[in-house]
Every structure is written in structure tokens, then in C-alpha cells.
Amino acid sequence: MRAMVLENPRQPLVLKKLPIPRPAADQVLIRVTACGICRTDLHVIDGELTQPKLPLIPGHEIIGIVAAVGKAITNIYTGDLVGIPWLGYTCGTCKYCRLDKENLCENARFTGYTLDGGYAEYTVAYAKYCFRLSEQYNNASSAPLLCAGLIGFRAYHMIDRSAQNIGMYGFGAAAHILVQIARAQGKKVFAFTRDGDKTSQQFARGLGAYWVGGSSDTPAEKLDAAIIFAPAGELVPKALQDVDKGGSVICGGIHMSEIPAFSYDLLWGERVVRSVANLTRKDGLDFFELLRSVTVQTQTELFLLEQANEAIDKLRKGKIEGAAVLVMAGK
């Protein structure tokens, strides 16, 4: 099989021919049809997440077809369509797993970070952590749902359900999915982009954002809650400034630059700052159940597998509207 491989951090991926992996008893072999490129992939490739398996096949927004199943698998079959997310394995025995907080598992393994991922024609995954999908998701546009959608959904559910004015800082893959869900539920979305990024601001308006501005702008109304998708720590005090008393600021990324000191008055008034860590399998089941009643259309820019470095560079420079996705064409 062909695969794009990270041999060392801060270096371009290398196109290689590798043996097709064999699934263990509790795994499935998946023929990858598409794999989204997530900002977390950039953090892995750029060395900001410091404990990757090396060499590594990145990628954790995977859509594919089951090509073979391990001998212990009884509920997934050859030919099934599946999605593979970031959370690739949990131990089931640590204190967090016992508390139904598997996203905090002390022994967790992660697709495209400590397990090989989907920048390849085939991958293996633990069957319990695959989502069986209906045929409507058998397309490249569905790949971003497996992380941008899921982590946006988890972050969204950390805010009070009564919140009406919701700020989204960093209008990329996750925000462009989440704005559609929030609008369908009658919320007003305030979209914050990089200062001067007129293209992203127009994109947000086209998706129905109520207010659009740069990250340093003051919104027209106080926010009930804010979700920060951009990995910029300086946005935390800015979001606290924009949020009304009793509101929440949710940090939706796995990595963020240093948060600067801020005065206590920004936090006072029972404002809350919290992070999102990974996801649970229940998040995935709940998210895809929600999509039965809410129509979400992802905007994607497609790249061939061997164009992964080009796609990563465009994402790093903020030149992707929506999400970048690798497709396994041209074998």
C-alpha cells in the first residue's frame, strides 16, 4: 500500500510503499477512501505534540470500507462502511474508564498519533472504536465529521443549553460544521476570524453567522458562551472579555499557545474557562444521531494522498475554507 509517513517531526511527510497491515483478533482492516486533515495533525507533524509513534502514518478523520476482520470480531463485517476517530483505544480499567470518562483514560491510544492513521490506502483499527456508518456517509465530505464535527459537538455540549449568543473563535473545519448545528437549534453565532481575513468572514456569513468580525473586534452583543478553536492562547482573555456574567469559555483544541496573564475581573462574575479533552464513543453515537435531524454540509478541498504536504501547508497558512481531505485515488 501507499502511505504518507512522518519519519521525524518538523519534516515533510514521505510517500512510501508499505506492507498492508494485518488486523489483530480485536481489530479490523480498513480500506481507506478518505481521510480529513485536522489541525491536530499539524500539532503532531510540527512537534507540538511530543510523544508520537515514529515512524507514523498520521490522520484520524477516516472514512473507509472494512476489508478484513479479526477472529474475535462479531459485530462488524467485511464490506461495512466505518468511520475512525481520534480516540483509538482505552484500557477500560483505569479510574477514568470506570467513571465513564474514557476520554481521560490513562492508557489511551490515539489514531494518527500513537497508532497509525489514515494517510494511507489501508489502516487497522480496534473494532470497538470504529463507528458503523450508513451509506450516506460514503464520501470524502464526511471525513471531517470524525474529528472537526465530533470535537465541536463535545465542546458545544459543554455550554449551558440556554445559551443563545455563542462565539466561535477560529472559523475553520470545526466551526463551519458547528455553526450549522447551532443555527438549526435557533442560536445566534458570532464568528471571530483572524483580523483582516475577509475570505473567512465572508465564508462565515454565507453559513449564516449572526455577527462576523476579527478576533480583536468587540461583538455587537455580549456572548452567553464562547468556543475557541484557534490554538491561540491570547484568545482566552479576549473571549472572557466578550462573554457575559455566568458564561463559559471552552477551549476546543488539544494544543494551545501560552495563555497570557489577565486580570481577575475578566473571570469574576462566575465565568468559567475549561478545556475539551478528546472524545468518548458516546459522543460519536450522539453526534451521528443528531445528524439524523440536522442537515450539515461540509465544505471540503480535496487532495490526492501524495499531495498531503501541499494540503498541510495550505492548512497551516489558513488558506483552506472548511476542511482539507485526502482521497485515495490514483492507485
C-alpha positions as CSV (number, residue, x, y, z in Angstrom):
1,M,0.0,0.0,0.0
2,R,1.0,3.7,-0.4
3,A,1.2,5.8,2.7
4,M,2.4,9.3,3.7
5,V,4.8,8.8,6.6
6,L,6.1,11.1,9.3
7,E,9.7,10.0,10.0
8,N,10.7,12.9,12.2
9,P,8.8,16.0,13.5
10,R,9.1,19.3,11.6
11,Q,9.9,17.5,8.4
12,P,7.7,16.8,5.3
13,L,5.8,13.5,5.1
14,V,7.4,10.9,2.9
15,L,5.5,8.8,0.3
16,K,6.3,5.2,0.9
17,K,5.2,1.7,-0.2
18,L,4.5,-0.4,2.9
19,P,3.0,-3.9,3.5
20,I,-0.7,-3.9,4.1
21,P,-1.2,-4.3,7.9
22,R,-2.9,-7.4,9.3
23,P,-5.6,-6.9,11.9
24,A,-5.2,-8.5,15.3
25,A,-8.0,-10.5,16.8
26,D,-9.8,-7.4,18.1
27,Q,-9.1,-5.2,15.1
28,V,-10.4,-4.6,11.6
29,L,-8.5,-3.9,8.4
30,I,-10.0,-0.9,6.6
31,R,-9.5,0.2,3.0
32,V,-9.4,4.0,3.4
33,T,-11.5,6.0,1.0
34,A,-10.9,9.4,2.5
35,C,-9.1,11.0,5.5
36,G,-9.5,14.6,6.6
37,I,-6.6,16.7,7.7
38,C,-7.1,18.1,11.2
39,R,-5.3,20.9,12.9
40,T,-4.2,18.3,15.5
41,D,-2.3,16.6,12.6
42,L,-0.3,19.8,12.3
43,H,0.5,19.8,16.0
44,V,1.8,16.2,15.6
45,I,3.8,17.0,12.5
46,D,5.2,20.2,13.9
47,G,6.4,18.6,17.1
48,E,4.0,20.4,19.4
49,L,2.5,17.1,20.5
50,T,5.7,15.5,21.7
51,Q,5.0,11.7,22.0
52,P,4.1,10.4,18.6
53,K,4.8,6.9,17.5
54,L,7.6,7.1,14.9
55,P,7.6,6.5,12.1
56,L,4.0,7.4,12.0
57,I,1.2,7.4,9.5
58,P,-0.9,10.5,10.6
59,G,-4.6,11.0,10.1
60,H,-7.7,10.5,12.3
61,E,-10.7,11.6,10.3
62,I,-11.1,8.3,8.4
63,I,-13.9,7.0,6.2
64,G,-13.4,3.5,4.8
65,I,-14.6,0.1,4.0
66,V,-13.9,-3.0,6.2
67,A,-11.6,-5.3,4.1
68,A,-11.0,-7.9,6.8
69,V,-11.9,-8.6,10.4
70,G,-10.0,-10.1,13.3
71,K,-11.1,-13.5,14.6
72,A,-12.7,-12.1,17.7
73,I,-15.0,-9.6,15.9
74,T,-18.6,-10.5,15.7
75,N,-20.4,-7.2,15.1
76,I,-18.6,-5.7,12.2
77,Y,-18.4,-7.4,8.8
78,T,-16.4,-7.2,5.6
79,G,-17.9,-4.5,3.4
80,D,-19.2,-2.4,6.2
81,L,-18.7,1.4,6.0
82,V,-16.9,2.7,9.1
83,G,-15.5,6.0,10.5
84,I,-12.4,6.0,12.7
85,P,-11.9,8.9,15.1
86,W,-9.0,10.3,17.2
87,L,-9.8,8.0,20.2
88,G,-8.4,4.6,19.1
89,Y,-8.2,2.6,22.3
90,T,-8.9,2.8,26.0
91,C,-7.9,0.3,28.8
92,G,-11.4,0.1,30.4
93,T,-9.8,-0.4,33.8
94,C,-8.3,2.9,35.0
95,K,-10.2,5.2,37.3
96,Y,-11.4,7.4,34.4
97,C,-12.7,4.5,32.4
98,R,-14.5,3.2,35.5
99,L,-16.1,6.7,35.8
100,D,-17.3,6.7,32.2
101,K,-14.7,9.3,31.3
102,E,-12.8,7.2,28.8
103,N,-11.7,10.4,27.0
104,L,-9.3,10.9,30.0
105,C,-8.1,7.2,30.0
106,E,-4.6,7.0,31.5
107,N,-3.6,4.4,28.9
108,A,-5.5,5.7,25.8
109,R,-4.0,5.4,22.3
110,F,-4.8,7.8,19.6
111,T,-5.3,7.3,15.9
112,G,-2.7,9.1,13.8
113,Y,-0.5,9.8,16.9
114,T,0.2,6.7,18.9
115,L,-1.5,4.4,16.4
116,D,-1.0,4.6,12.6
117,G,-3.8,6.5,11.0
118,G,-5.4,7.2,7.7
119,Y,-2.9,8.9,5.4
120,A,-2.7,5.6,3.7
121,E,-4.6,3.2,1.4
122,Y,-5.2,0.8,4.3
123,T,-5.2,1.0,8.1
124,V,-6.1,-1.2,11.1
125,A,-8.2,0.0,14.0
126,Y,-9.7,-1.6,17.1
127,A,-13.2,-2.6,16.2
128,K,-14.8,-1.2,19.4
129,Y,-13.6,2.3,18.5
130,C,-15.0,2.3,14.9
131,F,-18.3,3.9,14.1
132,R,-20.5,1.9,11.7
133,L,-21.9,4.4,9.3
134,S,-24.9,4.4,6.8
135,E,-24.2,4.7,3.1
136,Q,-24.9,8.5,3.1
137,Y,-21.5,9.0,4.7
138,N,-19.7,7.1,2.0
139,N,-18.0,10.2,0.6
140,A,-15.0,12.4,1.2
141,S,-17.1,15.2,2.5
142,S,-18.0,13.1,5.6
143,A,-14.4,12.7,6.7
144,P,-14.3,16.0,8.7
145,L,-17.2,14.8,10.8
146,L,-14.9,12.3,12.5
147,C,-13.0,15.0,14.4
148,A,-13.9,18.5,13.5
149,G,-17.5,17.5,13.9
150,L,-17.1,15.4,17.0
151,I,-14.8,17.7,19.0
152,G,-17.0,20.7,18.0
153,F,-20.0,18.7,19.2
154,R,-18.4,17.9,22.6
155,A,-17.3,21.5,23.1
156,Y,-20.8,22.7,22.2
157,H,-22.4,20.4,24.8
158,M,-20.2,21.8,27.5
159,I,-22.0,25.1,27.3
160,D,-25.4,25.8,29.0
161,R,-28.3,24.7,26.8
162,S,-30.0,28.1,27.4
163,A,-27.1,30.0,25.8
164,Q,-28.3,31.9,22.8
165,N,-25.3,34.1,21.8
166,I,-22.4,31.8,21.0
167,G,-19.0,33.0,19.9
168,M,-16.7,30.8,17.8
169,Y,-13.1,31.9,17.7
170,G,-11.3,30.5,14.7
171,F,-13.6,29.8,11.8
172,G,-12.2,26.6,10.3
173,A,-13.3,23.0,9.9
174,A,-15.0,22.6,13.3
175,A,-16.7,26.0,13.4
176,H,-18.1,25.6,9.9
177,I,-19.8,22.4,11.0
178,L,-20.9,23.6,14.4
179,V,-22.5,26.9,13.1
180,Q,-24.9,24.8,11.1
181,I,-26.0,22.8,14.1
182,A,-26.3,25.9,16.3
183,R,-28.4,27.8,13.8
184,A,-30.7,24.8,13.3
185,Q,-31.3,25.0,17.1
186,G,-32.1,28.7,17.0
187,K,-28.8,30.0,18.3
188,K,-27.0,33.2,17.2
189,V,-23.4,32.6,16.2
190,F,-20.8,35.2,16.5
191,A,-17.8,34.3,14.2
192,F,-14.3,35.6,15.0
193,T,-11.6,35.1,12.4
194,R,-8.1,36.3,12.1
195,D,-8.1,40.1,11.9
196,G,-8.5,41.2,8.3
197,D,-9.3,37.7,7.0
198,K,-12.2,38.9,4.7
199,T,-12.4,35.5,2.9
200,S,-13.1,33.6,6.1
201,Q,-15.5,36.3,7.2
202,Q,-17.4,36.0,4.0
203,F,-17.4,32.2,4.4
204,A,-18.9,32.6,7.9
205,R,-21.6,35.0,6.7
206,G,-22.5,32.5,4.0
207,L,-23.1,29.8,6.6
208,G,-25.5,32.1,8.5
209,A,-23.4,33.6,11.3
210,Y,-25.3,36.4,13.0
211,W,-22.2,38.6,13.5
212,V,-18.8,38.3,11.9
213,G,-15.6,40.1,12.8
214,G,-11.9,39.8,13.6
215,S,-10.5,38.3,16.7
216,S,-9.8,41.7,18.2
217,D,-13.2,43.2,17.4
218,T,-15.9,43.6,20.1
219,P,-19.2,41.9,19.2
220,A,-22.4,43.8,18.9
221,E,-23.9,41.9,21.9
222,K,-22.5,40.1,25.0
223,L,-21.9,36.4,24.5
224,D,-23.5,33.7,26.6
225,A,-20.7,31.3,25.8
226,A,-17.6,31.1,23.6
227,I,-15.7,28.2,22.0
228,I,-12.1,28.8,21.0
229,F,-11.0,26.5,18.1
230,A,-7.9,28.5,17.2
231,P,-4.7,27.4,19.0
232,A,-4.0,30.9,20.2
233,G,-3.8,31.3,24.0
234,E,-4.3,35.1,23.7
235,L,-7.9,34.5,22.7
236,V,-8.8,33.2,26.2
237,P,-8.8,36.7,28.0
238,K,-10.3,38.2,24.8
239,A,-13.2,35.7,25.0
240,L,-13.6,36.3,28.7
241,Q,-14.0,40.0,27.9
242,D,-16.7,39.2,25.3
243,V,-18.6,36.7,27.5
244,D,-21.4,37.9,29.9
245,K,-21.5,37.0,33.5
246,G,-22.1,33.3,34.1
247,G,-20.9,32.4,30.7
248,S,-18.4,29.7,29.7
249,V,-15.2,29.8,27.5
250,I,-14.5,26.4,26.1
251,C,-11.0,25.7,24.7
252,G,-11.6,23.2,21.9
253,G,-8.1,22.3,20.8
254,I,-5.6,19.7,22.0
255,H,-2.8,22.3,21.9
256,M,-2.8,26.0,22.5
257,S,0.0,28.6,22.8
258,E,0.7,30.1,26.2
259,I,-2.3,31.9,27.8
260,P,-1.2,35.4,28.9
261,A,-1.9,36.7,32.4
262,F,-5.2,38.5,32.8
263,S,-6.9,40.5,35.5
264,Y,-9.4,38.7,37.8
265,D,-12.2,41.0,36.7
266,L,-12.4,39.1,33.4
267,L,-13.1,35.9,35.2
268,W,-15.2,37.3,38.0
269,G,-19.0,37.0,37.7
270,E,-18.9,33.2,37.7
271,R,-17.4,33.0,34.3
272,V,-15.8,29.6,33.5
273,V,-12.8,28.5,31.4
274,R,-12.5,24.8,30.6
275,S,-10.8,22.6,28.1
276,V,-12.1,19.7,25.9
277,A,-10.0,16.5,26.0
278,N,-10.5,14.0,23.2
279,L,-13.9,12.4,22.9
280,T,-15.9,9.4,24.0
281,R,-17.6,6.8,21.9
282,K,-20.9,8.0,23.3
283,D,-20.1,11.4,21.8
284,G,-19.8,9.8,18.4
285,L,-23.1,7.9,18.7
286,D,-24.9,11.0,20.0
287,F,-23.4,13.2,17.2
288,F,-24.5,10.9,14.4
289,E,-27.9,10.5,16.0
290,L,-28.2,14.3,16.0
291,L,-27.3,14.4,12.3
292,R,-30.4,12.4,11.6
293,S,-32.4,15.5,12.3
294,V,-30.0,18.3,11.5
295,T,-28.6,18.7,8.0
296,V,-24.9,19.5,7.9
297,Q,-23.0,20.1,4.7
298,T,-19.2,20.2,5.0
299,Q,-17.1,22.3,2.6
300,T,-14.0,20.4,1.6
301,E,-11.0,20.9,-0.6
302,L,-9.8,17.5,-1.9
303,F,-6.2,16.4,-2.4
304,L,-4.7,13.1,-3.6
305,L,-2.8,11.1,-1.0
306,E,0.6,12.2,-2.5
307,Q,-0.4,15.8,-2.1
308,A,-0.6,15.6,1.7
309,N,2.3,18.0,2.2
310,E,0.7,20.6,-0.1
311,A,-2.6,20.3,1.8
312,I,-0.9,20.6,5.2
313,D,0.9,23.7,4.1
314,K,-2.3,25.3,2.9
315,L,-4.0,24.5,6.2
316,R,-1.0,25.8,8.2
317,K,-1.3,29.1,6.3
318,G,-5.0,29.4,6.8
319,K,-5.8,29.0,3.1
320,I,-8.4,26.2,3.4
321,E,-12.1,27.2,3.6
322,G,-13.8,24.5,5.6
323,A,-11.7,21.3,5.7
324,A,-8.9,19.6,3.7
325,V,-9.4,15.9,2.8
326,L,-7.1,13.3,1.3
327,V,-8.7,10.9,-1.2
328,M,-7.2,7.6,-2.1
329,A,-7.4,7.9,-5.9
330,G,-4.8,7.2,-8.5
331,K,-3.6,3.9,-7.0
